[in-house]
Amino acid sequence: MNITPQEAHHVSVLAGQGETAKLAIHVKHLAQRERASTADVIIACKDDFQQTAAHIAAKSGQRVSIEKLAELLEIDDKRTVYFNMANRFSGDRPVHTAMRHGYLHVFQTLVRHGADPTVENRFGDSVMDYPGDFDQAEVQRVIDEFKAGRSGGGGGGP
């Protein structure tokens, strides 16, 4: 794919600013030009540190951008891959970034779209290691629901 660093950066900037209409137009334009899916374009748009638009949106508290990225990713498997991408330096996923900056609502949205809240970064930090101005019990509830869904949520029968 021939997406320039400037084009990838523009995707991240739009996500970080919550400019969801412009984000969708830009991603769809790139997808058409590259003859690729919007999901493939979004997944390809990373900076030199492997930071994605989801990392930037999480850092800025832009839940609407996370929702728009999830919509453009279209397929659940691609959402799961994308929302679990680690940056090169710390190994932070977007869930770590959201919690580090105190955005519980963004964290919840990321998990709802496939992010794993149990993963640790390169330093062994989990999302529970980032105390914020929110109820830690709510964070634990999200993690427990994720674990329950992963261990037995999709099966069918006893």
MIMAR-686616 format. One line per 10 residues: number of its first residue (from 0); their letters; for each residue x, y, z of C-alpha. Coordinates in Angstrom, 2 decimals. Layout:
% MIMAR-686616
NUM	A	X:Y:Z | ...
//
This chain:
% MIMAR-686616
0	MNITPQEAHH	0.00:0.00:0.00 | 1.35:3.43:-0.93 | 0.07:5.55:1.93 | 2.56:8.27:2.78 | 3.57:9.07:6.35 | 1.82:12.43:5.94 | -1.44:10.73:4.93 | -1.20:8.31:7.86 | -0.48:11.24:10.18 | -3.54:13.05:8.84
10	VSVLAGQGET	-5.72:10.05:9.76 | -4.35:10.20:13.32 | -4.79:13.96:13.60 | -8.42:13.75:12.48 | -9.07:10.94:14.97 | -7.39:12.89:17.75 | -9.50:15.95:17.02 | -12.77:14.02:16.83 | -13.29:15.08:13.21 | -15.18:11.90:12.35
20	AKLAIHVKHL	-16.79:13.08:9.11 | -13.44:14.23:7.71 | -11.80:11.05:9.03 | -14.29:8.87:7.15 | -13.90:10.88:3.93 | -10.10:10.74:4.09 | -9.99:6.99:4.83 | -12.53:6.21:2.10 | -10.55:8.32:-0.38 | -7.35:6.43:0.47
30	AQRERASTAD	-9.16:3.10:0.22 | -10.53:3.96:-3.21 | -7.15:5.18:-4.44 | -5.36:2.11:-3.09 | -8.12:-0.28:-4.18 | -8.25:-1.58:-0.62 | -10.81:-1.81:2.14 | -11.19:0.97:4.67 | -10.06:-1.54:7.30 | -6.81:-2.24:5.44
40	VIIACKDDFQ	-6.14:1.49:5.15 | -6.75:2.13:8.85 | -4.54:-0.80:9.84 | -1.77:0.47:7.54 | -1.83:3.98:9.02 | 0.78:3.90:11.78 | 3.63:6.22:12.63 | 7.28:5.30:13.10 | 6.52:4.15:16.65 | 3.66:1.89:15.47
50	QTAAHIAAKS	1.19:4.25:17.08 | -2.24:4.15:15.46 | -5.08:6.62:15.11 | -6.75:4.69:17.95 | -3.80:5.54:20.22 | -4.15:9.23:19.33 | -7.92:9.20:19.79 | -7.50:7.44:23.16 | -4.92:10.01:24.26 | -7.34:12.81:23.38
60	GQRVSIEKLA	-10.43:11.22:24.91 | -12.17:10.99:21.54 | -14.70:8.20:22.03 | -16.52:9.31:18.87 | -13.35:8.69:16.86 | -13.01:5.19:18.33 | -16.61:4.53:17.28 | -15.93:5.83:13.76 | -12.73:3.76:13.45 | -14.67:0.67:14.56
70	ELLEIDDKRT	-17.33:1.40:11.93 | -14.71:1.82:9.20 | -12.95:-1.39:10.26 | -16.18:-3.23:9.35 | -15.16:-6.77:10.39 | -14.92:-7.87:14.04 | -11.63:-9.73:13.49 | -10.01:-6.62:12.04 | -11.34:-4.51:14.91 | -9.80:-6.91:17.40
80	VYFNMANRFS	-6.43:-6.82:15.62 | -6.46:-3.05:15.26 | -7.59:-2.14:18.76 | -4.90:-4.42:20.21 | -1.93:-3.02:18.26 | 0.97:-2.08:20.51 | 3.20:0.90:20.01 | 6.88:0.19:19.52 | 8.26:2.02:22.56 | 6.22:0.93:25.58
90	GDRPVHTAMR	4.03:-1.76:24.10 | 0.98:0.27:25.11 | -2.25:-0.63:23.41 | -4.97:2.00:23.02 | -6.57:0.73:26.27 | -3.38:1.61:28.15 | -3.31:5.03:26.51 | -6.94:5.74:27.41 | -6.41:4.77:31.04 | -3.06:6.56:31.35
100	HGYLHVFQTL	-4.85:9.77:30.31 | -7.91:9.12:32.47 | -10.54:8.36:29.82 | -12.68:5.57:31.25 | -15.38:6.07:28.59 | -12.80:5.57:25.83 | -11.45:2.48:27.59 | -14.98:1.02:27.77 | -15.59:1.77:24.08 | -12.30:0.13:23.05
110	VRHGADPTVE	-13.11:-3.03:25.01 | -16.61:-3.14:23.52 | -14.96:-3.16:20.08 | -12.45:-5.93:20.80 | -9.58:-4.43:22.79 | -8.17:-6.77:25.42 | -8.18:-4.99:28.82 | -6.09:-7.74:30.44 | -2.95:-7.33:28.34 | 0.22:-5.90:29.86
120	NRFGDSVMDY	2.59:-3.51:28.12 | 6.34:-4.01:27.76 | 6.90:-2.80:31.34 | 4.35:-5.19:32.82 | 1.73:-2.49:33.39 | -1.93:-3.35:33.04 | -4.81:-0.90:32.83 | -5.34:-1.36:36.58 | -1.93:0.25:37.15 | -3.24:3.65:36.00
130	PGDFDQAEVQ	-5.33:5.09:38.82 | -7.52:7.92:37.66 | -10.45:9.99:38.81 | -12.85:7.14:38.28 | -14.12:4.14:40.15 | -11.56:1.31:39.97 | -14.46:-1.09:40.57 | -15.90:-0.02:37.20 | -12.60:-0.83:35.49 | -12.57:-4.23:37.19
140	RVIDEFKAGR	-16.18:-4.82:36.09 | -15.23:-4.18:32.45 | -12.27:-6.56:32.77 | -14.40:-9.25:34.45 | -17.07:-8.98:31.74 | -14.38:-9.28:29.07 | -12.94:-12.40:30.73 | -16.40:-13.97:31.10 | -17.20:-13.31:27.44 | -13.89:-14.76:26.34
150	SGGGGGGP	-14.17:-17.90:28.42 | -17.74:-18.86:27.79 | -19.69:-16.18:26.05 | -19.95:-17.55:22.56 | -20.39:-21.25:22.94 | -23.85:-22.73:22.70 | -24.84:-25.29:25.20 | -23.65:-26.84:28.41
//
